[in-house]
Amino acid sequence: MIGKFKNARSEERYLAAYDEIAVRWPVPVRDLDIGTRYGPTRVRASGAAGPPIVLLPGLMGTSLSWYPHVAELAERHRVFAVDTLGEPGRSRQTRPMPTAAECADWLADVLDGLGPGKFLLAGVSRGGWLALTLAARTPGRIAGVVAIEPPGFAPIGRRFFFWSAREVATWFDPRPRAAVRRTLRPLLFGGLKYRAHHPPEYLFTDDQLRAVTVPVRLVLGERSVIHSAREVEQRVKALNPLFDVEIVPRATHALPLQRPELVTARILTGWCRASEVQ
């Protein structure tokens, strides 16, 4: 099935909020609509030069979730922030993507549409999963991956859903430190009226992790509710020397909100490590 809003009114209100937030993008931007076999994908392009970085948001995050990071990234890189197809945003799904392989095919189409050369993929949560999924299947266009709290290493259980309910409550926090939440919360709550159709839960096999031939940096929260960070670290290091793991003390699955400066820094060093390996 194809993801869509519950009704036209919900979509109109969501896109109005999207456009209002989009004008806060802190650097010059050009909106691209990249044709893929599953539908046109909206990409926000910033930065004049430098090795290219593709930014993949978490679930319901949209490209706009990267606005706290893009100014620093665009100083040194060409940056492409993606609205994930099959989720709320300005991408338009026209064909189902019922399997992980088709999700990887969609992302490969996006890279092809952005032009020649290799890209560093940086993804949060589901965005990290998408990056790793493509890297394990067809890494030819990828220079490296920075994945922040990606799923795919353990089944998602009740603990995550209880944590999510508590996390949503923090989006009402009026204090200054919650500025990012205040900016993006119209999209979060508007996105709840979008019916997404994602592939069934997909866990990486040992063979898939061994098949990755580009450098990968996993940034995991010590208190993550989607996996045991220590177990993930032990597993990937035993399987593939190209994996580097950082466990952030006291951080949860909301690591990008808790440590945004760390996320930006790790993405910036991603191309350095990719160059060393190449």
ABEGO torsion letter per residue (X at the ends): XBBBBABAAAAAAAAAAAAAAAAABABBBBBBBBBBAAEBBBBBBBEABEBBBBBBBBBGAEAAAAAAAAAAAAAABBBBBBBBBGBBEABBBABBBABAAAAAAAAAAAAAAAEBEBBBBBBBEAAAAAAAAAAAABAAABAEBBBBGBBGABBBBAAAAAAAAAAAAAAABABAAAAAAAAAAAAAAAAAABBBBBBBBBBBBAAAAAABABBBBBBBBAABAABBAAAAAAAAAAABAABBBBBBBGBBAAAAAABAAAAAAAAAAAAAAAAAAX
